[in-house]
Amino acid sequence: MTYEKHSARLLNDYPAISDLRAKAKKRIPHVAWEYLETGTGEEELIRRNIQAMQEVTFLPRFLKGDLKPDISTTIFGKKYNAPFGIAPVGLTGLMWPKAEVILAKTAKKYSIPFCLSTVATETPETVGPHMGDMGWFQLYPPRELELTSQFLDRAKQAGFHTLVITADVPVPSRRERTKRAGLQMPPKITPKLIWQGIKNPEWSMATLRRGLPRLRTVESYSTFKSMMSVGAFTRDKLGGNLTWDYCKEIREIWDGPIIVKGILHPKDAEKAIEIGLDGIVVSNHGGRQFDGAIASIEALPEITRLAKGKIKILFDSGIRTGLDIMRALALGADFVLCGRAFIYGVAALGKYGSDHTAEILMGDLINNMVQLGVESIDDLPKGLMNSF
Ligand SMILES: Cc1cc2nc3c(=O)[nH]c(=O)nc-3n(C[C@H](O)[C@H](O)[C@H](O)COP(=O)(O)O)c2cc1C
């Protein structure tokens, strides 16, 4: 059965990402919901990301006849059907088993990029055959460069052509809510999880078929190399030592586009340009790392002023509608990534979920462009009324 058979009903029952969010919350265990939704500290930044987004407003023009916006976008020499893609999300299978494969299939079908996380629950080799040429790979940089080249070789062999290096995890986040929910790395069967599983039978059946989520890309290194548990391995061996020099070394061994993700300071954007990277993602990791940071959308105008045209500017954190995508593009982003919006979809509707998220976001973006009176993404900044 395909998504198309259900799309008319689903678009009525779940017309917005907020509907998918509400459904996801009911359909997955509490611990998985808390992992997906959580920020850190008092979670001010999650709220700020959303509020600041809503402050970006437009002044529409009308009487332009029948407008047909073109949202296809070329970035790093590749044409995509939309100016947005699927952000890397770790421990993905906790929210829905084999979520990565579902997301990869959506990416291929809609011709939008899918970025697989280093700490995803499926490997590049498993996901590769499903994603067509839409694959980007996200790297939590291992401390040992030797391990980095092993990860990159595997990603390249599996067909991933664009590399995203995550910069904004110098230390693991405290993520207090996930601790309260009892999340263990890797997840273990506890009485709490069994009880939550009973309350969420569809999730439990799917999890029984696939097995408990594991960090399948990194686990082989942890047991084989150092007999560390996977949790300790990701904490001690991945990340924490990233520098611009390290990025330069990666530049030597990765022959495709390289994007550094988690940039908020204009000077870091300049540094990325200076060392010859191809893109930056203006992002605060969806508010999950540093509760004191500025909203990602607030960081965008100044970075656009300094970096536009010198490096590709991608944006994420707080995208919940096609209108939000339009806001980021109007403020200078060349491309947008969406994290939770896609995972809400998969958690809510399983194999139809990420197609449905793509439909909602594309439809809403096109609708709002007509409403504003523009047919092309390049014209969006002219419609801006208020920003920061
Ligand atoms: C559950 C979850 C797990 C994430 N895991 C990763 C990850 O493994 N690597 C990474 O670079 N970013 C990760 N992120 C951050 C996303 O790539 C992205 O920056 C963020 O979700 C954007 O904010 P949004 O959720 O409001 O769209 C994760 C985000 C969420 C919600």
The ligand as an ORCA input file, in Angstrom:
! r2SCAN-3c Opt
* xyz 0 1
  C      16.066     13.561     18.608
  C      17.134     14.383     17.947
  C      18.380     13.811     17.714
  C      19.365     14.552     17.057
  N      20.553     13.945     16.745
  C      21.471     14.636     16.034
  C      22.655     13.992     15.593
  O      22.872     12.798     15.792
  N      23.567     14.744     14.920
  C      23.358     16.076     14.649
  O      24.209     16.719     14.037
  N      22.223     16.694     15.044
  C      21.285     16.000     15.698
  N      20.118     16.614     16.059
  C      19.880     18.014     15.674
  C      19.200     18.079     14.309
  O      20.069     17.682     13.283
  C      18.741     19.508     14.005
  O      19.810     20.398     14.177
  C      17.562     19.930     14.881
  O      16.659     18.878     15.049
  C      16.868     21.119     14.246
  O      15.861     21.579     15.046
  P      14.311     21.162     14.845
  O      14.170     19.818     15.470
  O      13.595     22.223     15.592
  O      14.045     21.141     13.361
  C      19.110     15.896     16.692
  C      17.853     16.462     16.950
  C      16.872     15.704     17.552
  C      15.515     16.335     17.779
*
